[in-house]
Structures are given as C-alpha cells and as structure tokens.
Amino acid sequence: MIKEYFRFEKLGATYRGEITGGLTTFMAMAYIIFLNPAILTNAGMDFDAVMIATCLSAALATIVMGLWARYPIAQAPGLGLNAFFAYSVVLGMGISWQIALGAVFIAGVVFILLTLLKVREAVINVIPRDIQMAIAVGIGLFIAAIGLWHAGFISKDPGAFITMGPIHHPASVLSVVGLLLLGIMVILRVKGAILWSMIITLILGVGFKVIDYTGVVASPPSLDPTFLKLDILGALKTQTGTIILVFLFVDMFDTAGTLVGIGNQAGFMKHGKLPRASRALFSDAVGSTSGALLGTSTVTSYIESATGIGAGARTGFANLITGLMFILMIFFIPVARMAGGGIEIAEDKVLYPVTAPALIYVGSIMIRNITNIDWNDVASAFPCFLIIIGIPLTFSIADGMAFGFITYPIFMLIAGRGKQLHWLMFLLGVIFLAYYVFLK
C-alpha cells in the first residue's frame, strides 16, 4: 500500500534508496538546527527553544510535503530570511521578535491564500523551459559554492572577492578526504555513496579529534520561551507591511526556484510543469505558519534536498525519513551537532567537513542541465546566463532569478517574439523590478 501511494514502481524507487536519500538530505541540512538559533538569538530569542522550534517546524513541513505533495524536497527555516528577521527587522528597525513572528505568520497565511488561488502554481508553470534549465544550473553552482565555502576551499577576500581558503586546516583536510571518498564510491557505483561517505568522514573526524565528540543522547530543552509567543495583532498595528511583503516575495521565489531546479534534476517536471505544484507550495506555506507559532522565522524548501535525490530519493517517502530524523534530533542533539554543527576555525569562519563534499558533488550533477539550453538563441540565452551567474554570486535564488526575469521579457520583445510569452512572464518582470525599486 505504501509503495502504491508513493508510486514506487512508476518512479523506479526502492525502500533502500528512499531511506538512504532521506538520511542524506537530513545530514546535508542538519547544520540549520544550530545555525538558525545562533542567528535568531541576536534578536533576543532563546537559543534552546529556537533549536527545538527549528526541529519541529522542519519535521512538520517536510512530512507534509512528503505525504501531501509526495516529493522528496525537505523544508526548514530558511537562511537569509532568518538573518533579515534578526538583523534588519528586530535590530535594524527596533521591532520586537514577537511582532516579527506575527509578520511571518501573516505572510504564511497570505501564502496559503495565494496557493489555494493557484497563483503560485501559475508562476511556476509559465516559466519557459530554457529559464527552468538556467535556474537548475544556477542552483547547482550555488550548492557547489556553499560546499566549497563549507569545506574551506574558498574564503572571502577584501581585494579579490573570493580566494583560496584555509586548506591546511585539519577540518579542510577532512573535507578533502570526504570528497575523495565520495568520488571513489560514485565511480565504483557504491549504493548510497553520498550517505556512506558522510558517515565515514564523521567517524574519521571524531577518531582524529577534528570533530569534538559530544555524546549521543541529551534531554530536550523547553520550547516554552518561544511557543505561541508571536504577536499577530502587534504586527497588524505596526508598520510591518513592507516586512511582510519581503518575507512573502523572497520565500515565494526562493521556493519556486528550488522546486523548478530540483524538479528538473529529478525528472519531476512534465512538459515544463510541476505536477502537484499547489500541494508542494501549500506544504511550504504550512511550514511558515507553523514555524511562526513554534517560534522560528520563515520555513522554506531546501536546495540540500538535491543531495538526497542524488543518493536515490525519488518519492515523498524519503521526506518521512528526513522529518523523522528532525524529530529524533530533539533527543539526539549531540549527534546532530557532530554531523552538522560545524567546526569554528575563526571568529567568522565555520567549516562543515562532513556535509560539504556532498554539496560539491550534487552541484556537479545539476550543472549538466546547461546542455539543455539553446545557446544560439541570444534573446533567451543571455537572460539564462544572467540567472546562472547571478544565483551563486548573489548567494540568493530569488535575486539571481530576478536578473533573468527582468531581462527575458525585454529581450524577447526586442527580438519580435513577445507573443511567445505568457502575460504572466511580463508581470513577473515588472514585479521583480518594482521589488528592487521600492522594497529592496
């Protein structure tokens, strides 16, 4: 019955592949369990409570995505939006974190309404195929860039933008070992190569004392400091309209880009459209509203889900495994800390040697979509290039997409092919442009 519901036979799925994929996705995004509360504590929120809220909101949204939309795309509080929440809204504008959570909740409710009206689904379904491929490639480069950053292979440099990272540090050396292990296993066609390479890298890291052993089981902290502490009425009374729009805009297009990119990589897209798109988007909206109730910033789809798909995940059953792992981590926080907590090597530099190699490898898989773009069609190819280069360089899916969504309608009009575009593409270009003029 399970196999029939999740369409194992049609999608070529196996229990082994789904479980391996679900575990791989979890390990690739386990860092958010600690990074999210580390950022939100700057807004005055309780670290332990936010950590539990992160686990629970990620588990709920991921499981809803798996059961309802049946896609192996995990969800959790989004990076970037949590920084906007803490630094721009609370610290920058002097708004309390309770009111900010209220704004997140309102944005989530608007998400649900837009999803029920199929507005968000329409946005995904009108994106031309070349642009879809460009988003997939851009996300692949983005994932690889995050992996290189987390591995310590690249680093910030005031003069050269980016430069070679601290490759001689033991944590970076461990990343090299993990990358070699993964490459060898993939070449030898080892089942679950990504997950096994992570496990072996973790064991080696603990064995050589690169990763601190922090135990296995711990008592879960209390959720009370943040649970139902949001102030919805305060958000409605305060001038938070712009804040709500930013939460709404960035999450909407981050999620759209992630679904399109991963959908193309996994073969979910059918004739340029994502089946059950409204269900996937509804799961995202449920995640944001429940996250605000629990005590965390906006929940969104995670590009790290691509690592699980690369490891064999094909159906929503893999999401049940990922969601279960987030629940279990409430009691096994020390294990999650060792696997995804990171190794601080400087004041502003944290390395993630266990998960970084998987991100680099999956980036190499996703970039293959570049061959599906018609590079001889300049009117279409140039906006595609801007998306591909824009997503990793801005470190934002939504901002990178904007480069292409603004220029694509303009170039198509100049080429005399405006009638080939759906009117929504023109509207999206105007919306992106207005966002940067009035909100950004």
C-alpha positions as CSV (number, residue, x, y, z in Angstrom):
1,M,0.0,0.0,0.0
2,I,2.9,2.3,0.8
3,K,4.6,1.6,-2.5
4,E,1.4,2.2,-4.4
5,Y,0.7,5.5,-2.7
6,F,4.2,6.9,-3.3
7,R,4.3,5.3,-6.8
8,F,7.5,3.3,-6.2
9,E,7.2,1.2,-9.4
10,K,6.5,4.2,-11.7
11,L,9.3,6.2,-10.3
12,G,11.8,3.4,-10.0
13,A,12.0,3.9,-6.2
14,T,13.2,1.3,-3.6
15,Y,13.0,1.4,0.2
16,R,16.8,1.4,0.3
17,G,17.1,4.4,-2.0
18,E,14.3,6.3,-0.2
19,I,15.8,5.7,3.3
20,T,19.3,6.5,2.1
21,G,18.1,9.6,0.3
22,G,16.1,10.8,3.3
23,L,19.1,10.3,5.7
24,T,21.4,12.0,3.2
25,T,19.1,15.1,2.9
26,F,18.9,15.3,6.7
27,M,22.7,15.2,7.2
28,A,23.2,17.8,4.4
29,M,20.9,20.3,6.2
30,A,21.4,19.3,9.8
31,Y,23.5,22.5,10.2
32,I,20.3,24.6,10.3
33,I,19.5,23.0,13.7
34,F,22.3,25.1,15.2
35,L,22.8,27.9,12.7
36,N,19.2,29.1,12.9
37,P,19.1,29.6,16.7
38,A,22.6,31.1,16.5
39,I,21.2,33.8,14.2
40,L,17.9,34.4,16.0
41,T,19.5,34.7,19.4
42,N,20.7,38.1,18.1
43,A,17.0,39.1,18.1
44,G,16.8,38.2,21.8
45,M,15.2,34.8,21.3
46,D,16.1,31.8,23.5
47,F,18.7,29.5,21.8
48,D,17.4,26.2,23.1
49,A,13.8,27.0,22.3
50,V,14.6,28.1,18.8
51,M,16.6,24.9,18.3
52,I,13.6,22.8,19.2
53,A,11.3,25.0,17.1
54,T,13.6,24.5,14.2
55,C,13.5,20.8,14.5
56,L,9.7,20.6,14.9
57,S,8.9,23.1,12.1
58,A,11.3,21.4,9.7
59,A,9.8,18.0,10.6
60,L,6.2,19.1,10.2
61,A,6.7,20.9,6.9
62,T,8.9,18.1,5.5
63,I,6.5,15.4,6.4
64,V,3.5,17.4,5.0
65,M,5.5,17.8,1.8
66,G,6.2,14.0,1.7
67,L,2.6,12.9,2.4
68,W,0.6,15.5,0.6
69,A,2.8,16.5,-2.4
70,R,4.8,13.2,-2.4
71,Y,8.1,15.0,-3.3
72,P,11.5,14.3,-1.6
73,I,12.0,18.0,-1.0
74,A,12.7,18.9,2.6
75,Q,11.9,22.1,4.4
76,A,13.3,24.1,7.3
77,P,13.7,27.7,8.4
78,G,15.5,29.5,5.6
79,L,18.9,31.0,5.7
80,G,18.8,34.7,4.6
81,L,15.3,35.2,5.8
82,N,16.4,34.4,9.4
83,A,19.2,37.0,9.0
84,F,16.7,39.5,7.7
85,F,14.4,38.7,10.6
86,A,17.1,39.2,13.2
87,Y,19.4,41.9,11.8
88,S,17.1,44.0,9.6
89,V,13.7,43.8,11.3
90,V,14.5,43.3,15.0
91,L,17.8,45.0,15.4
92,G,17.6,47.4,12.5
93,M,14.0,48.6,12.8
94,G,13.6,48.1,16.6
95,I,10.6,45.8,16.2
96,S,10.2,43.1,18.9
97,W,10.8,39.5,17.8
98,Q,7.3,38.7,18.9
99,I,5.8,41.1,16.4
100,A,8.3,39.9,13.7
101,L,7.0,36.4,14.3
102,G,3.5,37.8,13.8
103,A,4.6,39.2,10.5
104,V,6.0,35.8,9.4
105,F,2.6,34.2,10.4
106,I,0.7,36.7,8.3
107,A,3.0,36.2,5.3
108,G,2.3,32.4,5.8
109,V,-1.4,32.9,5.7
110,V,-1.1,35.0,2.6
111,F,1.0,32.2,1.1
112,I,-1.9,29.8,1.8
113,L,-4.4,32.0,0.1
114,L,-2.2,32.5,-2.9
115,T,-1.7,28.8,-3.1
116,L,-5.4,28.0,-2.9
117,L,-6.0,30.5,-5.6
118,K,-3.3,28.7,-7.6
119,V,-1.4,32.0,-8.1
120,R,2.0,30.5,-7.0
121,E,1.4,27.4,-9.1
122,A,0.7,29.5,-12.2
123,V,4.0,31.3,-11.6
124,I,5.9,28.0,-11.7
125,N,4.1,26.7,-14.7
126,V,4.6,29.7,-17.1
127,I,8.4,29.7,-16.7
128,P,9.9,28.9,-20.1
129,R,12.0,25.7,-20.4
130,D,15.3,27.4,-21.0
131,I,14.8,29.6,-17.9
132,Q,13.9,26.5,-15.9
133,M,17.2,24.8,-17.0
134,A,19.1,28.0,-16.1
135,I,17.6,28.0,-12.7
136,A,18.6,24.4,-12.2
137,V,22.2,25.2,-13.3
138,G,22.4,28.3,-11.1
139,I,21.2,26.3,-8.1
140,G,23.8,23.7,-8.9
141,L,26.5,26.3,-8.9
142,F,25.0,27.8,-5.7
143,I,25.1,24.4,-4.0
144,A,28.7,23.8,-5.1
145,A,29.7,27.3,-3.9
146,I,28.2,26.6,-0.5
147,G,30.0,23.3,-0.4
148,L,33.4,24.9,-1.4
149,W,32.8,27.5,1.3
150,H,31.8,24.9,4.0
151,A,34.8,22.8,3.0
152,G,37.3,25.7,3.5
153,F,38.4,25.5,-0.2
154,I,37.3,29.2,-0.8
155,S,37.1,32.2,1.5
156,K,36.2,35.9,1.5
157,D,38.9,38.3,0.5
158,P,38.5,42.2,0.5
159,G,40.7,42.6,-2.5
160,A,39.9,39.6,-4.7
161,F,36.2,39.0,-3.7
162,I,37.0,35.3,-3.0
163,T,40.3,33.5,-2.7
164,M,41.7,30.2,-1.6
165,G,40.5,29.2,1.8
166,P,42.3,27.7,4.9
167,I,43.0,24.4,3.1
168,H,45.8,23.4,5.5
169,H,43.4,23.4,8.5
170,P,42.5,19.8,9.7
171,A,38.8,20.4,9.1
172,S,39.5,21.4,5.5
173,V,41.8,18.4,5.1
174,L,38.9,16.2,6.4
175,S,36.7,17.8,3.6
176,V,39.3,16.7,1.0
177,V,39.2,13.1,2.4
178,G,35.4,13.1,2.3
179,L,35.4,14.4,-1.3
180,L,37.9,11.8,-2.4
181,L,35.9,9.1,-0.6
182,L,32.7,10.2,-2.3
183,G,34.3,10.4,-5.7
184,I,35.7,6.9,-5.4
185,M,32.4,5.4,-4.2
186,V,30.5,7.1,-7.0
187,I,32.9,5.8,-9.6
188,L,32.7,2.3,-8.1
189,R,28.9,2.6,-8.1
190,V,28.5,2.0,-4.4
191,K,24.9,2.2,-3.3
192,G,24.3,5.2,-1.1
193,A,27.7,6.6,-1.8
194,I,26.8,10.1,-0.5
195,L,25.5,8.9,2.8
196,W,28.3,6.4,3.4
197,S,30.9,9.0,2.6
198,M,29.3,11.3,5.2
199,I,29.3,8.6,7.8
200,I,32.9,7.6,7.2
201,T,34.0,11.2,7.2
202,L,32.2,11.8,10.5
203,I,33.9,8.7,12.1
204,L,37.3,9.8,10.8
205,G,36.7,13.3,12.1
206,V,35.9,12.1,15.6
207,G,38.7,9.5,15.6
208,F,41.3,12.1,14.7
209,K,39.8,14.6,17.1
210,V,39.0,17.1,14.3
211,I,35.4,16.9,15.4
212,D,34.7,17.0,19.1
213,Y,32.8,14.0,20.5
214,T,29.8,15.5,22.3
215,G,27.9,12.3,23.2
216,V,24.8,10.7,21.8
217,V,21.7,11.4,23.9
218,A,20.6,14.5,25.7
219,S,17.4,15.7,27.4
220,P,15.4,18.0,25.1
221,P,15.2,21.7,26.2
222,S,11.9,23.5,26.7
223,L,10.0,25.1,23.8
224,D,8.1,27.4,26.2
225,P,10.2,30.6,25.7
226,T,9.0,30.9,22.0
227,F,5.9,28.7,21.7
228,L,2.9,30.8,20.8
229,K,4.7,34.0,21.7
230,L,4.1,35.6,18.3
231,D,2.1,38.9,18.4
232,I,-0.2,39.0,15.4
233,L,-2.2,42.0,16.5
234,G,1.0,43.9,17.1
235,A,2.1,43.0,13.6
236,L,-1.2,44.3,12.1
237,K,-0.9,47.6,14.1
238,T,2.8,48.2,13.5
239,Q,4.0,49.4,10.1
240,T,5.1,46.0,9.0
241,G,3.6,46.0,5.5
242,T,7.0,46.2,3.9
243,I,8.4,43.5,6.1
244,I,5.5,41.1,5.3
245,L,6.0,41.8,1.6
246,V,9.7,41.0,1.8
247,F,9.0,37.7,3.6
248,L,6.4,36.9,1.0
249,F,8.4,37.9,-2.0
250,V,11.7,36.2,-1.2
251,D,10.2,33.0,0.1
252,M,7.8,32.8,-2.9
253,F,10.6,32.9,-5.5
254,D,13.2,31.0,-3.5
255,T,10.7,28.2,-3.2
256,A,9.7,28.5,-6.9
257,G,13.3,28.4,-7.9
258,T,14.1,25.4,-5.7
259,L,11.1,23.4,-6.9
260,V,11.9,24.1,-10.6
261,G,15.6,23.4,-10.2
262,I,15.2,20.2,-8.2
263,G,12.2,19.2,-10.2
264,N,14.3,19.2,-13.4
265,Q,17.2,17.4,-11.8
266,A,14.9,14.6,-10.5
267,G,12.8,14.4,-13.6
268,F,9.6,15.6,-11.9
269,M,8.8,18.3,-14.4
270,K,6.3,17.2,-17.1
271,H,6.1,19.3,-20.3
272,G,7.6,22.3,-18.4
273,K,5.1,22.0,-15.5
274,L,5.4,20.5,-12.0
275,P,2.7,18.0,-11.2
276,R,1.0,18.7,-7.8
277,A,2.8,22.0,-7.6
278,S,-0.1,23.5,-5.5
279,R,0.4,20.8,-2.9
280,A,4.2,21.4,-2.7
281,L,3.6,25.1,-2.3
282,F,0.9,24.5,0.3
283,S,3.4,22.5,2.3
284,D,5.7,25.4,2.2
285,A,3.0,27.8,3.4
286,V,2.1,25.4,6.3
287,G,5.7,25.3,7.3
288,S,5.9,29.1,7.6
289,T,2.7,29.5,9.7
290,S,3.6,26.6,12.0
291,G,7.1,27.8,12.3
292,A,5.9,31.2,13.5
293,L,3.6,29.5,16.1
294,L,6.5,27.4,17.3
295,G,9.0,30.3,17.4
296,T,11.1,30.5,14.3
297,S,11.4,32.6,11.1
298,T,10.1,31.6,7.7
299,V,10.3,28.0,6.7
300,T,11.2,27.2,3.0
301,S,12.2,24.4,0.7
302,Y,15.9,23.4,0.9
303,I,18.2,23.0,-2.1
304,E,20.1,20.5,0.0
305,S,17.3,18.1,-0.9
306,A,19.2,17.6,-4.1
307,T,21.8,15.6,-2.2
308,G,19.1,13.1,-1.1
309,I,17.8,12.8,-4.7
310,G,21.4,12.2,-5.8
311,A,21.6,9.4,-3.2
312,G,18.5,7.7,-4.5
313,A,15.4,9.5,-3.2
314,R,12.5,9.6,-5.7
315,T,9.3,9.9,-3.7
316,G,7.8,11.6,-0.6
317,F,8.7,8.6,1.4
318,A,12.2,9.9,1.7
319,N,10.7,13.0,3.3
320,L,9.2,10.9,6.1
321,I,12.7,9.7,6.9
322,T,14.1,13.2,6.9
323,G,11.2,14.5,9.0
324,L,11.6,11.6,11.5
325,M,15.3,12.5,11.8
326,F,14.5,16.1,12.7
327,I,12.1,14.8,15.4
328,L,14.7,12.3,16.8
329,M,17.3,15.0,16.9
330,I,15.3,16.6,19.7
331,F,16.7,13.7,21.8
332,F,20.0,13.2,19.9
333,I,21.1,16.8,19.6
334,P,24.8,15.8,20.3
335,V,24.8,13.5,17.2
336,A,23.4,16.3,15.0
337,R,25.9,18.7,16.4
338,M,28.8,16.4,15.4
339,A,27.4,15.8,11.9
340,G,26.2,19.2,11.0
341,G,27.1,21.7,13.8
342,G,30.3,22.8,12.1
343,I,33.8,23.5,13.3
344,E,34.6,27.1,14.2
345,I,38.2,27.9,13.0
346,A,37.9,31.7,13.3
347,E,35.6,34.4,14.5
348,D,33.7,34.5,11.2
349,K,34.6,31.1,9.7
350,V,32.9,27.8,10.4
351,L,33.6,24.7,8.3
352,Y,31.3,21.7,7.7
353,P,33.6,18.9,6.5
354,V,31.0,16.1,6.9
355,T,28.4,17.6,4.5
356,A,30.5,19.9,2.2
357,P,31.7,17.1,-0.2
358,A,28.1,16.1,-0.8
359,L,27.1,19.6,-1.8
360,I,30.0,19.9,-4.2
361,Y,29.2,16.6,-5.9
362,V,25.5,17.4,-6.2
363,G,26.4,20.7,-7.8
364,S,28.3,18.9,-10.4
365,I,25.2,16.8,-11.2
366,M,22.8,19.7,-11.5
367,I,25.1,21.7,-13.8
368,R,24.5,19.1,-16.5
369,N,21.3,20.9,-17.3
370,I,23.3,23.6,-19.1
371,T,23.4,21.4,-22.2
372,N,19.6,21.7,-22.5
373,I,19.7,25.5,-23.1
374,D,19.7,26.8,-26.7
375,W,22.8,29.0,-26.6
376,N,22.3,30.0,-30.2
377,D,19.1,31.9,-29.3
378,V,20.7,35.1,-27.8
379,A,17.3,36.6,-26.7
380,S,16.8,33.6,-24.4
381,A,20.4,32.5,-23.7
382,F,21.6,35.9,-22.3
383,P,18.9,36.0,-19.6
384,C,19.7,32.4,-18.8
385,F,23.4,33.2,-18.4
386,L,22.5,36.1,-16.0
387,I,20.4,33.7,-13.9
388,I,23.2,31.0,-13.9
389,I,25.8,33.5,-12.8
390,G,23.5,35.6,-10.6
391,I,22.3,32.9,-8.2
392,P,25.7,31.8,-6.9
393,L,27.2,35.3,-6.9
394,T,24.4,37.0,-5.1
395,F,24.0,33.9,-2.8
396,S,20.3,34.1,-3.4
397,I,18.0,32.1,-5.6
398,A,15.4,34.9,-5.8
399,D,17.9,37.6,-6.6
400,G,19.6,35.5,-9.3
401,M,16.2,34.7,-10.8
402,A,15.5,38.4,-10.9
403,F,18.3,39.0,-13.3
404,G,16.7,36.8,-15.9
405,F,13.1,37.5,-15.2
406,I,13.6,41.3,-15.7
407,T,15.7,40.9,-18.9
408,Y,13.9,38.0,-20.6
409,P,10.7,39.8,-21.5
410,I,12.6,42.8,-22.7
411,F,14.9,40.9,-25.0
412,M,12.0,38.8,-26.3
413,L,10.1,41.9,-27.2
414,I,13.1,43.4,-29.0
415,A,13.5,40.2,-30.9
416,G,9.9,40.5,-32.0
417,R,8.8,37.4,-30.1
418,G,6.8,38.9,-27.3
419,K,3.7,36.9,-28.4
420,Q,5.5,33.7,-27.5
421,L,5.5,34.6,-23.8
422,H,2.6,34.2,-21.4
423,W,1.5,37.5,-20.0
424,L,2.5,36.4,-16.5
425,M,6.1,36.5,-17.5
426,F,5.8,40.2,-18.3
427,L,4.0,40.7,-15.0
428,L,6.8,38.8,-13.1
429,G,9.4,41.0,-14.7
430,V,7.5,44.2,-13.5
431,I,7.1,42.7,-10.0
432,F,10.8,41.9,-9.7
433,L,11.7,45.4,-11.0
434,A,9.3,47.0,-8.5
435,Y,10.6,45.0,-5.7
436,Y,14.1,46.4,-6.2
437,V,12.9,49.9,-6.8
438,F,10.6,50.2,-3.8
439,L,11.4,47.4,-1.3
440,K,15.0,46.2,-1.7
